[in-house]
């Protein structure tokens, strides 16, 4: 944080926060899985990046949705 008064511009930004990261990743994988340009034989996985540990955590529900046909 700076020492000055800052800016109130941030008060009007829609930060698009995510309530449930696992659900969001699963929906993203579902969207990719059903895209007409993505071959059905390619598996799609979903992960969440843990900023504290630097680890990728697999979202099992996303892996299930992204299974290859």
MDAnalysis code that builds the backbone (N, CA, C; Angstrom):
import MDAnalysis as mda
import numpy as np

u = mda.Universe.empty(207, n_residues=69, atom_resindex=np.repeat(np.arange(69), 3), trajectory=True)
u.add_TopologyAttr("name", ["N", "CA", "C"] * 69)
u.add_TopologyAttr("resid", np.arange(1, 70))
u.add_TopologyAttr("resname", ["UNK", "UNK", "UNK", "UNK", "UNK", "UNK", "UNK", "UNK", "UNK", "UNK", "UNK", "UNK", "UNK", "UNK", "UNK", "UNK", "UNK", "UNK", "UNK", "UNK", "UNK", "UNK", "UNK", "UNK", "UNK", "UNK", "UNK", "UNK", "UNK", "UNK", "UNK", "UNK", "UNK", "UNK", "UNK", "UNK", "UNK", "UNK", "UNK", "UNK", "UNK", "UNK", "UNK", "UNK", "UNK", "UNK", "UNK", "UNK", "UNK", "UNK", "UNK", "UNK", "UNK", "UNK", "UNK", "UNK", "UNK", "UNK", "UNK", "UNK", "UNK", "UNK", "UNK", "UNK", "UNK", "UNK", "UNK", "UNK", "UNK"])
u.atoms.positions = np.array([
    [0.833, -1.173, 0.000],
    [0.000, 0.000, 0.000],
    [0.879, 1.237, 0.000],
    [0.461, 2.195, -0.775],
    [1.181, 3.459, -0.818],
    [0.808, 4.345, 0.354],
    [1.511, 5.457, 0.448],
    [1.257, 6.378, 1.549],
    [0.168, 7.390, 1.225],
    [-0.136, 7.562, -0.075],
    [-1.112, 8.562, -0.486],
    [-2.537, 8.102, -0.274],
    [-3.477, 8.930, -0.732],
    [-4.891, 8.636, -0.528],
    [-5.395, 7.480, -1.382],
    [-4.633, 7.078, -2.388],
    [-5.065, 5.984, -3.247],
    [-6.091, 6.438, -4.262],
    [-6.730, 5.484, -4.870],
    [-7.720, 5.778, -5.897],
    [-9.018, 5.059, -5.561],
    [-10.100, 5.732, -5.804],
    [-11.409, 5.120, -5.576],
    [-11.890, 4.352, -6.804],
    [-11.066, 4.327, -7.873],
    [-11.456, 3.615, -9.093],
    [-11.725, 2.138, -8.799],
    [-10.980, 1.560, -7.857],
    [-11.170, 0.155, -7.501],
    [-12.523, -0.135, -6.883],
    [-13.178, 0.892, -6.389],
    [-14.501, 0.700, -5.795],
    [-15.543, 0.299, -6.829],
    [-15.267, 0.562, -8.089],
    [-16.256, 0.344, -9.147],
    [-15.904, -0.826, -10.055],
    [-14.879, -1.579, -9.708],
    [-14.456, -2.712, -10.525],
    [-15.213, -3.962, -10.083],
    [-15.764, -4.681, -11.055],
    [-16.383, -5.972, -10.775],
    [-15.258, -7.003, -10.824],
    [-14.784, -7.447, -9.682],
    [-13.610, -8.305, -9.602],
    [-13.889, -9.736, -10.046],
    [-15.123, -10.095, -10.317],
    [-15.494, -11.419, -10.815],
    [-14.917, -12.538, -9.946],
    [-15.117, -12.432, -8.665],
    [-14.612, -13.456, -7.755],
    [-15.344, -14.774, -7.966],
    [-14.691, -15.852, -7.607],
    [-15.235, -17.194, -7.780],
    [-15.548, -17.763, -6.401],
    [-16.787, -18.162, -6.198],
    [-17.194, -18.703, -4.891],
    [-16.651, -20.111, -4.663],
    [-16.708, -20.945, -5.683],
    [-16.281, -22.344, -5.553],
    [-15.322, -22.664, -6.695],
    [-14.033, -22.720, -6.399],
    [-13.030, -22.932, -7.440],
    [-13.204, -24.270, -8.138],
    [-13.486, -25.321, -7.396],
    [-13.646, -26.644, -8.001],
    [-14.816, -26.670, -8.970],
    [-15.915, -26.067, -8.582],
    [-17.089, -26.008, -9.462],
    [-16.773, -25.205, -10.724],
    [-16.052, -24.115, -10.567],
    [-15.686, -23.279, -11.704],
    [-14.788, -24.037, -12.682],
    [-13.804, -24.767, -12.152],
    [-12.908, -25.548, -13.006],
    [-13.688, -26.644, -13.721],
    [-14.589, -27.306, -13.015],
    [-15.397, -28.367, -13.622],
    [-16.248, -27.814, -14.760],
    [-16.846, -26.658, -14.567],
    [-17.654, -26.040, -15.631],
    [-16.776, -25.647, -16.822],
    [-15.580, -25.165, -16.560],
    [-14.658, -24.819, -17.651],
    [-14.278, -26.053, -18.458],
    [-13.977, -27.154, -17.763],
    [-13.623, -28.400, -18.449],
    [-14.821, -28.908, -19.251],
    [-16.019, -28.814, -18.684],
    [-17.229, -29.234, -19.405],
    [-17.400, -28.420, -20.694],
    [-17.166, -27.126, -20.610],
    [-17.288, -26.254, -21.780],
    [-16.268, -26.658, -22.858],
    [-15.046, -26.929, -22.439],
    [-14.005, -27.346, -23.390],
    [-14.352, -28.705, -23.981],
    [-14.813, -29.641, -23.131],
    [-15.148, -30.993, -23.591],
    [-16.203, -30.955, -24.695],
    [-17.152, -30.064, -24.609],
    [-18.244, -30.013, -25.578],
    [-17.986, -29.066, -26.741],
    [-16.801, -28.486, -26.809],
    [-16.495, -27.584, -27.923],
    [-16.285, -28.416, -29.186],
    [-16.866, -28.018, -30.305],
    [-16.790, -28.820, -31.525],
    [-15.374, -28.985, -32.091],
    [-14.443, -28.142, -31.724],
    [-13.083, -28.256, -32.252],
    [-12.161, -29.112, -31.380],
    [-12.676, -29.611, -30.251],
    [-11.869, -30.456, -29.368],
    [-12.256, -31.912, -29.623],
    [-11.315, -32.723, -30.122],
    [-11.620, -34.127, -30.393],
    [-12.048, -34.869, -29.118],
    [-13.031, -35.746, -29.249],
    [-13.576, -36.456, -28.086],
    [-12.586, -37.446, -27.488],
    [-11.565, -37.832, -28.239],
    [-10.589, -38.803, -27.746],
    [-9.481, -38.204, -26.899],
    [-9.500, -36.899, -26.706],
    [-8.467, -36.230, -25.917],
    [-8.986, -35.999, -24.500],
    [-8.282, -36.527, -23.487],
    [-8.718, -36.260, -22.114],
    [-8.409, -34.816, -21.719],
    [-9.269, -34.245, -20.910],
    [-9.095, -32.873, -20.427],
    [-9.110, -32.931, -18.902],
    [-8.150, -32.268, -18.297],
    [-8.025, -32.267, -16.842],
    [-8.209, -30.859, -16.312],
    [-8.531, -30.755, -15.049],
    [-8.660, -29.449, -14.415],
    [-7.905, -29.420, -13.097],
    [-7.206, -28.330, -12.871],
    [-6.410, -28.169, -11.652],
    [-6.638, -26.789, -11.060],
    [-6.404, -26.685, -9.765],
    [-6.406, -25.405, -9.070],
    [-4.981, -25.190, -8.573],
    [-4.452, -23.999, -8.804],
    [-3.106, -23.658, -8.353],
    [-3.182, -23.076, -6.949],
    [-2.466, -23.696, -6.019],
    [-2.420, -23.211, -4.638],
    [-1.283, -22.200, -4.536],
    [-1.620, -20.936, -4.389],
    [-0.603, -19.880, -4.390],
    [0.294, -19.946, -3.154],
    [-0.165, -20.553, -2.085],
    [0.655, -20.640, -0.871],
    [1.744, -21.701, -0.994],
    [1.399, -22.842, -1.592],
    [2.350, -23.958, -1.672],
    [2.997, -24.096, -3.039],
    [2.389, -23.496, -4.062],
    [2.902, -23.650, -5.421],
    [2.496, -24.968, -6.060],
    [1.601, -25.699, -5.422],
    [1.184, -27.002, -5.939],
    [-0.069, -26.884, -6.799],
    [-0.167, -27.804, -7.753],
    [-1.390, -27.954, -8.531],
    [-2.218, -29.051, -7.870],
    [-3.481, -28.764, -7.642],
    [-4.382, -29.725, -7.008],
    [-5.421, -30.139, -8.047],
    [-5.436, -31.428, -8.369],
    [-6.381, -31.912, -9.371],
    [-7.807, -31.816, -8.846],
    [-8.708, -31.368, -9.707],
    [-10.135, -31.319, -9.386],
    [-10.748, -32.589, -9.978],
    [-11.050, -33.550, -9.121],
    [-11.495, -34.863, -9.589],
    [-12.789, -34.801, -10.386],
    [-13.704, -33.920, -10.002],
    [-14.955, -33.806, -10.762],
    [-14.679, -33.285, -12.174],
    [-13.679, -32.456, -12.333],
    [-13.314, -31.959, -13.662],
    [-12.694, -33.077, -14.494],
    [-11.869, -33.898, -13.870],
    [-11.261, -35.031, -14.568],
    [-12.340, -35.991, -15.054],
    [-13.350, -36.213, -14.227],
    [-14.456, -37.099, -14.615],
    [-15.201, -36.530, -15.823],
    [-15.500, -35.248, -15.790],
    [-16.214, -34.591, -16.893],
    [-15.363, -34.583, -18.164],
    [-14.050, -34.501, -17.999],
    [-13.158, -34.376, -19.144],
    [-12.648, -35.681, -19.719],
    [-13.168, -36.818, -19.244],
    [-12.714, -38.118, -19.752],
    [-12.856, -38.203, -21.268],
    [-11.883, -38.878, -21.881],
    [-11.951, -39.109, -23.324],
    [-13.043, -40.126, -23.626],
    [-13.678, -39.959, -24.775],
    [-14.761, -40.874, -25.173],
    [-14.202, -42.171, -25.711],
])
